[in-house]
Amino acid sequence: MDLKRLFLKANNDLESADGKSSARKIVCKKCKKRIAVSRIRNNHFVCPECGHYFQVRARRRILMLTDRRSFIETDRELSSKNILGFPEYDDKLRAAAEKSRETEGVICGEGEIEGHRICLFSMDSNFMMGSMGAVVGEKITRLFEYATVRHLPVLGITVSGGARMQEGMISLMQMSKVSAAVKRHSKEGNLYIVLLTNPTTGGVDASFAMLGDITLAEPGARIGFAGPRVIEKSLGKTLPRDFQRAERVLECGFIDAIVPRCEQKKYIAKLLKIHGM
């Protein structure tokens, strides 16, 4: 028996295609109540009892936001390699692919939102916590270049623990690489909307996640660079409970609006309409 496979997390029960899962109940991490999976799925993966936001896979988010059968994925064949020979990285990549059922930590493509044509990328927390490596940076850069040539808006849905340590400096280089592509896209007069989800941290937060013309966030999303535990240990102080939460970040002026998950599609469609996209 392969012992490493014993410790792979099961696929997300909330998003399983198995019809039996809808009859199951799971315990909400926040209110601790047992709730039918079907109720949570029908409520946009938000707990109907306490409003807790469950994690949503990248592909599910795209389906929730785009018009039916309008999304066309690009660069799906790209996947990470252990270019630095980092110990056990190959095993981690295989485990991430099995857990997320994706080839990489981001999905890119073109679709429509209430009839408005748009390019979009969606990061997946199930693939090594949405960490940014060379392939993630390459896929997002290619998407912006595609959108720039065709004068299309871009929607970025971010969730990430930051740069992928197994790729060292190559991972950090993606910050400037993607940011440069965002700048070229902006210079051509194109719109870039960002939707920050929980958590958006590290090198992703320090680069393309905070470069949108319009920056939105989900309620309660953690948004920041270093984690609160690291900061507390560095400063020797206890941080406020709302530190790095979307509501506090909004008060500080770093994001433009907090949009509940059930309203996001209509909200983004309205922005596209206002901007003549």
C-alpha positions in Angstrom: 0.0 0.0 0.0 1.2 3.5 -0.9 1.2 5.2 2.5 1.4 8.7 1.1 -2.0 8.2 -0.6 -3.6 7.6 2.8 -3.0 11.2 3.7 -4.4 12.8 0.5 -7.5 14.8 1.4 -10.8 13.6 -0.2 -12.4 15.6 -2.9 -14.7 18.4 -1.8 -18.0 16.8 -0.7 -19.9 20.0 -1.4 -18.9 20.0 -5.1 -19.0 16.3 -5.8 -20.9 15.3 -8.9 -22.2 12.2 -7.0 -25.9 12.6 -6.5 -25.7 10.8 -3.1 -23.7 13.7 -1.7 -26.7 16.0 -1.7 -28.4 13.9 0.9 -25.4 14.1 3.2 -24.9 16.6 6.0 -21.7 18.3 7.0 -20.7 20.3 10.0 -20.1 24.0 9.4 -16.8 25.1 10.8 -18.2 28.3 12.1 -21.6 27.6 13.7 -20.9 23.8 14.2 -24.3 22.9 12.9 -25.0 19.9 10.7 -26.4 21.1 7.5 -27.5 19.3 4.3 -25.1 19.6 1.5 -27.9 20.4 -0.9 -28.9 23.5 1.2 -25.3 24.8 1.1 -24.9 24.2 -2.6 -28.2 25.9 -3.4 -27.0 28.9 -1.3 -23.9 29.5 -3.4 -21.8 27.5 -1.0 -22.6 29.8 1.9 -23.8 28.4 5.2 -27.6 29.2 5.4 -27.4 29.3 9.2 -24.4 31.6 9.9 -23.3 32.9 6.6 -19.9 31.2 6.6 -18.2 31.1 3.2 -17.1 27.6 2.2 -14.1 27.2 -0.2 -15.1 26.9 -3.8 -13.0 25.2 -6.5 -11.8 27.4 -9.4 -13.8 25.6 -12.0 -17.0 25.9 -9.9 -16.4 29.6 -9.5 -16.2 30.0 -13.3 -19.4 28.1 -13.7 -21.1 30.3 -11.1 -20.0 33.6 -12.8 -20.1 32.9 -16.5 -23.1 32.2 -18.8 -23.9 28.6 -19.5 -21.5 26.8 -21.8 -19.8 30.1 -22.7 -16.4 29.5 -21.1 -13.5 28.2 -23.3 -10.4 27.3 -21.4 -6.9 28.1 -22.6 -3.5 26.6 -21.9 -4.9 23.7 -19.9 -2.0 21.5 -21.0 0.6 23.5 -19.1 1.7 22.0 -15.8 4.6 22.6 -13.3 7.9 20.7 -13.3 10.4 20.3 -10.6 12.9 22.6 -12.3 15.1 23.1 -9.3 15.1 19.5 -8.1 13.4 20.5 -4.9 13.0 17.5 -2.5 9.5 15.8 -2.6 8.1 18.5 -5.0 7.2 15.9 -7.6 5.1 14.1 -4.9 3.4 17.4 -3.9 2.5 18.2 -7.5 0.9 14.7 -8.0 -1.0 15.0 -4.7 -2.2 18.5 -5.7 -3.4 17.3 -9.1 -5.3 14.4 -7.5 -6.9 16.6 -4.8 -7.9 19.5 -7.1 -8.5 17.4 -10.2 -6.7 20.2 -12.1 -3.3 20.3 -13.8 -2.3 23.6 -12.2 -3.3 26.2 -9.6 -5.1 28.5 -12.0 -7.7 28.1 -14.7 -7.6 30.6 -17.6 -9.9 31.3 -20.5 -12.6 33.4 -22.2 -16.3 33.5 -21.6 -19.4 35.7 -21.2 -21.0 37.2 -18.2 -24.7 38.1 -19.0 -23.7 38.5 -22.6 -20.5 40.5 -22.0 -17.4 38.9 -23.5 -14.5 38.7 -21.0 -11.3 36.9 -20.2 -10.9 35.5 -16.7 -8.6 33.5 -14.5 -9.6 31.7 -11.4 -7.0 30.4 -8.8 -7.6 27.1 -7.0 -6.9 26.7 -3.3 -6.9 22.9 -3.6 -3.8 23.0 -5.8 -1.0 23.7 -3.3 -3.1 26.5 -1.7 -3.2 28.4 -5.0 0.5 29.1 -4.7 2.1 31.0 -7.6 4.8 29.2 -9.6 6.2 29.6 -13.1 3.3 28.0 -14.8 0.7 30.0 -12.9 2.5 33.2 -13.8 2.9 32.1 -17.5 -0.8 31.2 -17.8 -2.0 34.5 -16.4 0.5 36.5 -18.5 -0.7 34.8 -21.6 -4.3 35.6 -20.7 -3.5 39.3 -20.3 -1.6 39.3 -23.6 -4.6 37.6 -25.4 -7.0 40.1 -23.8 -4.8 43.1 -24.8 -4.7 42.2 -28.4 -8.4 41.7 -28.6 -9.3 44.7 -26.3 -11.1 42.5 -23.8 -11.6 43.1 -20.1 -10.1 40.6 -17.6 -11.6 39.3 -14.4 -9.2 37.8 -11.9 -10.5 35.6 -9.1 -7.7 35.2 -6.5 -7.0 32.8 -3.7 -3.4 32.1 -2.7 -0.9 31.5 0.0 1.7 33.4 -2.1 4.7 32.4 -4.1 5.6 28.7 -4.4 8.7 28.1 -2.3 9.7 25.0 -4.2 10.4 27.2 -7.3 12.5 29.8 -5.4 13.4 33.0 -7.3 11.6 31.7 -10.4 8.4 31.9 -8.5 9.0 35.4 -7.2 9.8 36.6 -10.8 6.2 35.9 -11.7 5.2 38.9 -9.6 6.9 41.4 -12.0 6.1 39.3 -15.1 2.3 39.3 -14.5 2.3 42.9 -13.3 4.0 44.0 -16.5 1.4 42.2 -18.6 -1.3 43.9 -16.5 0.3 47.3 -17.2 0.4 46.7 -21.0 -3.3 45.7 -20.8 -4.1 48.9 -18.9 -2.2 51.1 -21.3 -4.4 50.0 -24.1 -7.4 51.2 -22.2 -8.7 47.8 -21.1 -10.6 47.0 -17.9 -9.2 44.7 -15.1 -11.5 43.6 -12.3 -10.2 41.6 -9.4 -12.3 39.5 -7.0 -10.3 38.7 -3.8 -11.4 35.6 -2.0 -10.2 33.9 1.2 -7.2 34.0 1.5 -5.3 36.2 -0.9 -1.8 36.7 0.6 1.9 36.8 -0.1 3.3 37.6 -3.5 -0.1 37.4 -5.2 -1.4 40.1 -2.9 1.8 42.1 -3.4 1.4 42.1 -7.2 -1.5 41.4 -9.6 -4.2 40.9 -7.0 -4.0 44.6 -6.1 -3.5 46.1 -9.5 -7.2 46.0 -10.7 -9.0 49.0 -11.9 -11.8 47.8 -9.7 -11.1 45.6 -6.7 -13.9 43.5 -5.1 -13.8 41.1 -2.2 -15.9 38.4 -0.6 -17.2 39.0 2.9 -14.6 38.0 5.6 -11.8 37.3 3.1 -8.3 37.5 4.5 -6.3 40.0 2.4 -2.7 40.9 3.2 1.0 40.0 2.7 2.4 38.3 5.8 0.1 36.2 8.0 -1.1 37.6 11.3 0.9 35.0 13.3 4.1 36.1 11.7 3.4 39.7 12.3 2.4 39.1 15.9 5.7 37.3 16.6 7.7 40.0 14.8 6.0 42.9 16.7 5.3 41.1 19.9 1.8 42.5 19.9 -1.7 41.0 19.6 -3.5 42.1 16.4 -7.2 43.2 16.2 -9.6 40.4 15.4 -10.6 42.1 12.1 -6.9 42.5 11.0 -6.6 41.8 7.3 -10.3 41.0 6.9 -12.0 42.4 3.8 -14.2 44.7 5.9 -11.2 46.3 7.5 -9.3 46.5 4.2 -12.3 48.3 2.7 -12.2 50.9 5.5 -8.5 51.4 4.8 -9.3 52.1 1.1 -7.5 49.2 -0.5 -10.6 47.6 -2.1 -13.7 49.2 -3.7 -16.5 47.0 -2.5 -17.4 43.8 -0.7 -19.8 41.7 -2.8 -21.7 38.7 -1.4 -21.3 35.6 -3.5 -24.9 35.4 -4.6 -24.7 38.9 -6.1 -21.3 38.7 -7.8 -22.4 37.8 -11.3 -24.9 40.6 -11.6 -22.5 43.0 -9.9 -19.7 42.3 -12.4 -22.1 42.3 -15.3 -23.2 45.8 -14.2 -19.6 47.0 -14.1 -19.0 45.7 -17.6 -22.1 47.4 -18.9 -21.2 50.7 -17.3 -17.7 50.5 -18.9 -19.2 49.7 -22.3 -17.6 46.2 -22.5 
